[in-house]
Amino acid sequence: MSVSHATTSGKVTDSDLSLFRLLDPDVLADPYPLYHRLRCEDPVHWDSFLHSWVVTRYDDIVRVLRDFSAQRTPTSERLTTMGLSALNPIANVMVKQMLFLDPPAHTRIRSLASAAFTPQRVEALRSHIRDIVRNLLSKLKPNGRMDVIADLAEPLPGIVTAEMLGVPVDDHRQLKLWSQDFAEMLGNFQHNPDHMPQILKTTEEMTAYFRSAMRKENLRPDGLVSSLMNADVNGDRLTEEEVIANSIMTMIGGQETTTNLIGSGTLSLLRNPDQLEKLRANLSLIPSAVEELLRYESPIQHTARLTPEDTELGGKQIRKRQAVIAVMAAANRDPEHFPDPDRLDITREDNRHVAFGYGSHFCFGAPLARIEGQIALEEMVCQFSSCSLEPGRLVWRTNLSLRGLTSLRINFTSAAAGNEGQNHSEEGVTLHEYAQD
Ligand code: HEM
């Protein structure tokens, strides 16, 4: 869609502040001036291109995420009225996913899923994650070049997701392709009829995959799919369709986002060498660096809600069931909450960013995502004594909700030979089966 920009009279038009401007590669490369303008000029903005309210102030976003309705999947009647009945198979899956439900349905699914995704399970994945990262990095030529996205940021969450779900690790490339496809649909504002057959095919294949996985003997009993099948809270169990829908949700939620945390996080550090050096000098800053990188380049830029009833927000009257887009990436640069918000500061204190959302839908996989981000960064910092961006234009994905690079080429120098040969887990198990090409 083409969007006209400022008028000759200099008057601000609707299109000046529309999130559709993210389709312009220059705006996509640096969306923060647009978010700052929105927050300063019209923090609760009616975007006539999107037929939605766009909210950019931290406090308003917290209210939207806490109080507004997440139940936004269109019913089959609505899809038919919109001439989109072909999308019904997708809506049938989404309507059972926790992300698109309000209490009590949301509370029920989330508690059953939490019973299946315990802190012990996340901890058990921790040592594997270090093995996977080391194994991926060991495939690189010493003192060479790498594409951080293709060589690390994509395969790592794919392998971890297969492990977490308890399906065969060899399936990780297939899981990645499906999740990329589904994320494409979720992350773009406009329904793209050309892409619909592919999304429908993907939905059918993912559903069939998890239905068959549930019956297979090689499904790991400690994986999330088995645990969802067996989860029981006071006699309440998930149906087969709910297990499938939420396995798909977790598979997608865990991949694109973590890829972007590692990719954009590495870029931010390379663009701020003083911060990279600070980190190299003091590795105990890794957890706080990951939080700052999540704030600074949030992998999920925005999400949506519907107003449960007529309501007032930031001085604007919002009618019942109108769509509201909460731009978390703008909240995370709100100077009211983050002093000098455009500065990357890996020692930032009181960093209560909303990159993982807020309230009852707060990211279910945040502990796992944090561990993956921390280990990936730590290993890169330890294994590369220096690294730099390769010259060339960076290309950001045109998925408007999920912010990430298509590729990130760097040159690096390996650290002293002392680091080599450490391709073993903290438990002493070598995991060469991971990430085979
Ligand atoms: C850096 C990585 C990640 C980021 C930035 C991220 C971000 C988010 C955000 C912002 C939400 C809330 C969306 C909303 O309120 O509309 C969310 C929800 C969710 N995330 Fe993540 N996520 C990440 C990794 C993961 C991982 C690794 C998993 C899987 C283990 C996961 C699974 C989920 C699920 C299932 C939900 C829905 C929770 C609910 O509705 O109650 N995410 N995530």
Residues whose N, C-alpha, C, O or C-beta is under 5 A from the ligand:
A	BS01	HEM	M98 L99 R110 M249 T250 G253 G254 T257 T258 L261 P299 I300 T303 V354 A355 F356 G357 S360 H361 F362 C363 F364 G365 A366 L368 A369
